[in-house]
Amino acid sequence: MYKLNIYKLLVLVMLLTAWLWAGSCSGSSTVDNNPPPGGSGNSSSGGVTGTIVDKEGYPLGGFDTTIRVYNQAGINVAPTFNPPEAGPEAGKFNIQNLPLNQVLTFEAEHVNQSIGRNLGYSQELFFSTPGVLDLGNVKLDNPWLQLGWDSYKQKDFQQALTYFQRALTSRKLSATSDELTLSSSAYNGTAWVHVKRGKDNHQTNPMFPGFEWDEGITDFNKAIINFKDADAWVGKGGALMTMVADVNADPVQMGPNLPIYGYVQSLFPQAYTCFEKALAADSNYICEHDLIRANDIRVAELFITWLIGGTVTLNEIENFNKSTDINEASMQLLSVLPDLLLYKPYPQK
């Protein structure tokens, strides 16, 4: 068995991490705002029911989630309500005895600064006759997040960072539809910006300090406190791989007297764990801001498996070659993996 030359390995890692920074995609949907007549409410008043959820459809409740209905004077017309956090009633609300012939505002918010969430939803209500409006799943959003991801996809990273940081601090929450294909964690947004900007800086100036990567990893760690945030897990895993690929002017060293293979041994298993957690959170993951899908993550795992001395078979590679939902960088990596099986992976001795 041969040992793989370190420069060849760096080329392979750079190829692998290319999938982390590709294209973009988006989507939207709308909410019915017309209350039907009748229902189970008071015969002389209106009512509103539904379930508060995040963008992945998971119920939101507890003290972090608050619902209020108020009139044009800003006065509550029903008691403020915190939906249950767990159990079959998680996220559900049923607010009755709302006045007729008044313009009302239904507002829900979920604020949890520890994971960078600051989400809201606002909808105008008007009951001309008694009835109950079923809002179904009320998905919470943060307008600054959308602006941040829009700027990210336009490669205006400084503006994106400004919007994401504002999403963390703004208490002005408003949304008129559930156009919610974006991440619910502002820390996830700041992290992607930091890592992307750090990668670009190293490509133009290899001696540029890596503080952006450090900031990115720090913010990804805050985002994945919400362990269901698959996008943050993918971002952190990709960031760890990027830190290996983009080394300083001496590719054998990563910092003072630290051999590259030592760094690889440390970061690649961590990246693999991140990818595993991403797929556990969403086995059909599709990135909303870069061209990355679940099978691209699985291809990355295949490479890491070989790199850390695990078993990879030609059949596994062939199965992915038949897939139509992988990006170009994954296809290129699959094309060289059969040859890699002839080499002995790290550590080199």
C-alpha positions as CSV (number, residue, x, y, z in Angstrom):
1,M,0.0,0.0,0.0
2,Y,1.2,3.5,-0.8
3,K,1.2,6.5,1.4
4,L,-0.6,9.6,0.0
5,N,1.5,12.7,-0.5
6,I,0.5,15.6,1.6
7,Y,0.1,18.0,-1.3
8,K,-2.2,15.5,-3.1
9,L,-4.2,15.3,0.1
10,L,-4.6,19.1,0.3
11,V,-5.8,19.2,-3.3
12,L,-8.4,16.5,-2.5
13,V,-9.6,18.4,0.6
14,M,-9.9,21.6,-1.4
15,L,-12.0,19.7,-4.0
16,L,-14.2,18.3,-1.3
17,T,-14.8,21.6,0.4
18,A,-15.8,23.3,-2.9
19,W,-19.3,22.0,-2.5
20,L,-19.7,24.1,0.6
21,W,-19.8,27.4,-1.3
22,A,-22.1,26.9,-4.4
23,G,-25.2,28.6,-5.8
24,S,-28.6,29.3,-4.1
25,C,-32.3,28.5,-4.1
26,S,-35.5,29.7,-2.4
27,G,-39.2,29.1,-2.0
28,S,-42.4,30.5,-0.5
29,S,-46.1,29.8,0.4
30,T,-49.1,31.8,1.6
31,V,-51.6,31.8,4.4
32,D,-55.4,32.0,4.2
33,N,-56.6,35.1,6.1
34,N,-60.4,34.7,5.8
35,P,-62.2,33.4,8.9
36,P,-65.0,31.0,8.1
37,P,-68.4,31.4,9.7
38,G,-69.5,29.2,12.5
39,G,-67.1,27.0,14.5
40,S,-66.9,26.1,18.2
41,G,-66.5,29.7,19.5
42,N,-68.9,31.9,21.3
43,S,-72.0,32.6,19.2
44,S,-71.5,36.4,19.5
45,S,-67.7,36.6,19.1
46,G,-64.8,35.4,17.1
47,G,-62.0,32.9,17.7
48,V,-58.6,31.8,16.4
49,T,-56.9,28.4,16.6
50,G,-53.7,26.8,15.3
51,T,-50.2,25.6,16.2
52,I,-47.1,27.7,16.5
53,V,-44.1,26.0,14.7
54,D,-40.6,26.8,13.5
55,K,-39.6,26.6,9.9
56,E,-38.9,22.8,10.2
57,G,-42.5,22.3,11.5
58,Y,-41.5,21.6,15.1
59,P,-44.0,23.0,17.7
60,L,-42.8,26.0,19.7
61,G,-44.1,26.6,23.2
62,G,-43.3,27.4,26.7
63,F,-42.3,30.7,28.2
64,D,-40.2,31.6,25.1
65,T,-43.3,31.6,23.0
66,T,-46.0,34.3,23.5
67,I,-49.3,34.9,21.7
68,R,-51.3,38.1,22.0
69,V,-54.3,39.6,20.2
70,Y,-54.8,43.3,20.5
71,N,-56.9,46.1,18.9
72,Q,-55.7,49.2,17.0
73,A,-55.1,51.0,20.3
74,G,-52.6,48.3,21.3
75,I,-54.8,47.0,24.1
76,N,-55.0,43.2,24.5
77,V,-58.5,41.8,23.8
78,A,-57.6,38.4,25.1
79,P,-55.2,37.2,27.8
80,T,-51.6,36.7,26.7
81,F,-51.0,33.0,26.1
82,N,-48.0,30.7,26.2
83,P,-48.7,27.5,24.3
84,P,-47.6,24.2,25.9
85,E,-44.0,23.2,25.2
86,A,-44.4,19.5,25.1
87,G,-47.0,16.7,24.7
88,P,-49.8,16.4,22.2
89,E,-50.9,20.0,22.7
90,A,-47.4,21.4,22.1
91,G,-47.6,24.8,20.3
92,K,-51.4,24.7,20.1
93,F,-53.6,27.7,20.9
94,N,-57.4,28.3,21.0
95,I,-58.3,31.9,21.7
96,Q,-62.0,32.7,21.9
97,N,-64.3,35.6,22.8
98,L,-62.7,38.0,20.3
99,P,-64.8,41.1,19.6
100,L,-66.6,41.6,16.3
101,N,-66.3,44.5,13.9
102,Q,-62.9,45.5,15.1
103,V,-59.5,45.4,13.4
104,L,-57.4,43.1,15.5
105,T,-53.8,41.9,15.3
106,F,-52.8,38.4,16.1
107,E,-49.1,38.4,17.1
108,A,-46.8,35.5,18.1
109,E,-43.2,35.6,19.0
110,H,-40.5,33.2,20.1
111,V,-37.4,34.8,21.6
112,N,-34.5,32.6,22.8
113,Q,-31.3,34.6,22.7
114,S,-29.2,31.6,23.8
115,I,-29.6,30.0,20.4
116,G,-30.0,33.2,18.4
117,R,-33.7,32.9,17.8
118,N,-35.8,36.0,17.6
119,L,-38.9,35.0,15.6
120,G,-42.3,36.5,15.0
121,Y,-45.6,36.4,13.1
122,S,-48.2,39.1,12.7
123,Q,-51.6,38.9,11.0
124,E,-54.6,41.2,10.9
125,L,-58.0,39.7,11.9
126,F,-61.5,41.1,11.4
127,F,-64.6,39.2,12.4
128,S,-67.8,40.7,10.9
129,T,-69.8,37.7,12.0
130,P,-69.2,35.1,14.7
131,G,-66.7,32.4,13.6
132,V,-63.5,30.7,14.3
133,L,-60.4,31.1,12.1
134,D,-58.1,28.1,11.9
135,L,-54.6,29.4,11.1
136,G,-53.2,25.9,10.9
137,N,-49.4,25.8,11.3
138,V,-48.3,29.3,12.1
139,K,-44.6,29.4,11.1
140,L,-42.5,32.1,12.8
141,D,-40.0,34.2,10.9
142,N,-37.6,37.1,11.4
143,P,-37.5,39.7,8.6
144,W,-33.8,40.4,9.2
145,L,-32.9,36.8,8.6
146,Q,-34.4,37.0,5.1
147,L,-32.5,40.2,4.3
148,G,-29.3,38.5,5.6
149,W,-29.6,35.5,3.4
150,D,-30.5,37.6,0.4
151,S,-27.3,39.6,0.9
152,Y,-25.3,36.3,1.5
153,K,-26.5,34.9,-1.8
154,Q,-25.5,38.1,-3.5
155,K,-22.1,37.7,-1.9
156,D,-22.5,41.0,0.0
157,F,-21.1,39.4,3.2
158,Q,-20.6,42.6,5.2
159,Q,-24.3,43.6,4.7
160,A,-25.4,40.0,5.4
161,L,-23.5,40.1,8.7
162,T,-25.1,43.4,9.6
163,Y,-28.6,41.9,9.0
164,F,-27.9,38.7,10.9
165,Q,-26.6,40.7,13.9
166,R,-29.7,42.8,13.8
167,A,-31.8,39.7,13.8
168,L,-30.2,38.8,17.1
169,T,-31.1,42.1,18.7
170,S,-34.2,43.4,17.1
171,R,-37.5,42.9,19.0
172,K,-39.6,44.3,16.1
173,L,-41.0,41.1,14.8
174,S,-43.4,41.1,11.8
175,A,-44.3,38.8,9.0
176,T,-47.3,38.7,6.6
177,S,-46.8,35.3,5.1
178,D,-45.0,32.1,5.9
179,E,-42.2,32.5,3.4
180,L,-40.0,30.6,5.7
181,T,-37.3,28.7,3.7
182,L,-34.6,30.4,5.7
183,S,-32.8,29.4,8.9
184,S,-34.4,30.2,12.2
185,S,-31.0,30.8,13.8
186,A,-29.3,34.1,13.3
187,Y,-26.1,32.7,14.7
188,N,-26.1,30.2,11.9
189,G,-26.2,33.1,9.4
190,T,-23.3,34.9,11.1
191,A,-21.3,31.7,11.2
192,W,-21.7,31.0,7.4
193,V,-20.7,34.6,6.6
194,H,-17.6,34.4,8.9
195,V,-16.4,31.0,7.4
196,K,-17.1,32.0,3.8
197,R,-15.3,35.4,4.3
198,G,-12.4,33.7,6.0
199,K,-12.1,31.2,3.1
200,D,-12.1,34.0,0.5
201,N,-9.5,35.9,2.5
202,H,-7.2,32.9,2.6
203,Q,-7.5,32.3,-1.1
204,T,-6.4,35.9,-1.9
205,N,-3.9,36.2,1.0
206,P,-2.7,32.8,2.4
207,M,-1.1,34.7,5.4
208,F,-4.4,36.3,6.4
209,P,-5.2,35.4,10.0
210,G,-7.9,32.8,10.6
211,F,-9.9,34.8,13.2
212,E,-12.9,34.7,10.8
213,W,-12.9,30.9,11.0
214,D,-12.7,31.0,14.8
215,E,-15.7,33.4,14.9
216,G,-17.6,31.1,12.5
217,I,-17.0,28.0,14.6
218,T,-18.0,29.9,17.8
219,D,-21.3,31.0,16.2
220,F,-22.0,27.6,14.8
221,N,-21.6,26.2,18.3
222,K,-24.2,28.7,19.5
223,A,-26.5,27.7,16.6
224,I,-26.3,24.0,17.2
225,I,-27.6,24.4,20.8
226,N,-30.7,23.9,18.7
227,F,-29.6,20.4,17.8
228,K,-32.3,20.1,15.1
229,D,-30.7,22.9,13.0
230,A,-29.3,20.7,10.2
231,D,-27.9,23.7,8.3
232,A,-25.7,24.7,11.2
233,W,-24.4,21.2,11.6
234,V,-23.5,21.1,7.9
235,G,-21.9,24.5,8.1
236,K,-19.7,23.6,11.1
237,G,-18.6,20.3,9.4
238,G,-17.7,22.2,6.2
239,A,-15.9,24.8,8.2
240,L,-13.7,22.3,9.9
241,M,-12.8,20.8,6.5
242,T,-12.1,24.2,5.0
243,M,-9.7,25.0,7.9
244,V,-7.8,21.9,6.8
245,A,-7.8,22.8,3.1
246,D,-6.8,26.4,3.3
247,V,-3.4,26.3,5.0
248,N,-0.8,29.1,5.4
249,A,2.2,29.6,3.1
250,D,3.8,26.4,4.5
251,P,1.3,23.6,3.8
252,V,3.1,21.3,6.2
253,Q,2.4,23.5,9.1
254,M,-0.8,24.7,10.7
255,G,0.3,27.1,13.3
256,P,3.5,26.8,15.4
257,N,5.1,23.4,14.9
258,L,1.7,21.6,14.2
259,P,2.0,19.1,11.4
260,I,-0.9,19.1,9.0
261,Y,-1.7,15.4,9.6
262,G,-2.1,16.1,13.3
263,Y,-4.6,18.8,12.4
264,V,-6.4,16.4,9.9
265,Q,-6.6,13.7,12.6
266,S,-8.3,16.2,14.9
267,L,-10.7,18.0,12.6
268,F,-11.9,15.4,10.2
269,P,-13.6,13.1,12.7
270,Q,-15.2,16.2,14.2
271,A,-16.5,17.1,10.8
272,Y,-17.8,13.6,10.3
273,T,-19.7,13.9,13.6
274,C,-21.3,17.2,12.5
275,F,-22.4,15.6,9.2
276,E,-24.0,12.7,11.1
277,K,-25.9,15.0,13.3
278,A,-27.1,17.0,10.3
279,L,-28.5,13.9,8.6
280,A,-30.1,12.8,11.9
281,A,-31.8,16.2,12.1
282,D,-32.9,16.1,8.4
283,S,-32.1,13.0,6.3
284,N,-33.4,14.8,3.2
285,Y,-31.5,18.0,3.9
286,I,-31.5,20.6,1.1
287,C,-29.5,23.8,1.7
288,E,-31.5,27.0,1.1
289,H,-28.5,29.2,0.4
290,D,-25.8,27.0,-1.2
291,L,-26.1,24.0,-3.5
292,I,-25.6,21.2,-1.0
293,R,-28.0,18.3,-0.5
294,A,-28.1,15.3,1.8
295,N,-26.2,13.0,-0.6
296,D,-23.4,15.6,-0.9
297,I,-22.9,15.3,2.8
298,R,-22.9,11.5,2.5
299,V,-20.2,11.7,-0.2
300,A,-18.1,13.9,2.2
301,E,-18.6,11.2,4.9
302,L,-17.3,8.6,2.5
303,F,-14.1,10.5,1.9
304,I,-13.6,11.1,5.6
305,T,-14.2,7.4,6.3
306,W,-11.3,6.5,3.9
307,L,-9.1,9.3,5.3
308,I,-9.4,8.1,8.9
309,G,-8.7,4.5,8.0
310,G,-12.2,3.2,7.7
311,T,-13.5,0.8,5.0
312,V,-14.8,2.2,1.8
313,T,-15.9,-0.2,-1.0
314,L,-16.2,0.4,-4.8
315,N,-19.9,-0.6,-4.5
316,E,-20.5,2.3,-2.1
317,I,-18.9,4.7,-4.6
318,E,-20.8,3.3,-7.5
319,N,-24.1,3.7,-5.7
320,F,-23.4,7.4,-5.2
321,N,-22.3,7.7,-8.9
322,K,-25.9,6.6,-9.8
323,S,-27.4,9.5,-7.8
324,T,-28.9,12.5,-9.6
325,D,-29.0,14.7,-6.5
326,I,-25.3,15.5,-5.9
327,N,-23.5,18.6,-6.9
328,E,-20.6,18.8,-9.4
329,A,-17.9,18.8,-6.7
330,S,-19.2,15.6,-5.2
331,M,-19.2,14.0,-8.6
332,Q,-15.6,15.0,-9.1
333,L,-14.6,13.6,-5.7
334,L,-16.4,10.3,-6.5
335,S,-14.4,10.1,-9.7
336,V,-11.1,10.0,-7.8
337,L,-12.2,7.9,-4.8
338,P,-11.6,4.6,-6.5
339,D,-7.9,5.5,-7.1
340,L,-7.6,6.7,-3.4
341,L,-8.5,3.2,-2.2
342,L,-5.0,2.2,-3.5
343,Y,-3.3,4.5,-1.1
344,K,-2.8,4.3,2.7
345,P,-4.5,7.2,4.4
346,Y,-3.2,9.3,7.3
347,P,-1.5,9.4,9.7
348,Q,1.8,9.3,7.7
349,K,4.7,7.8,9.7
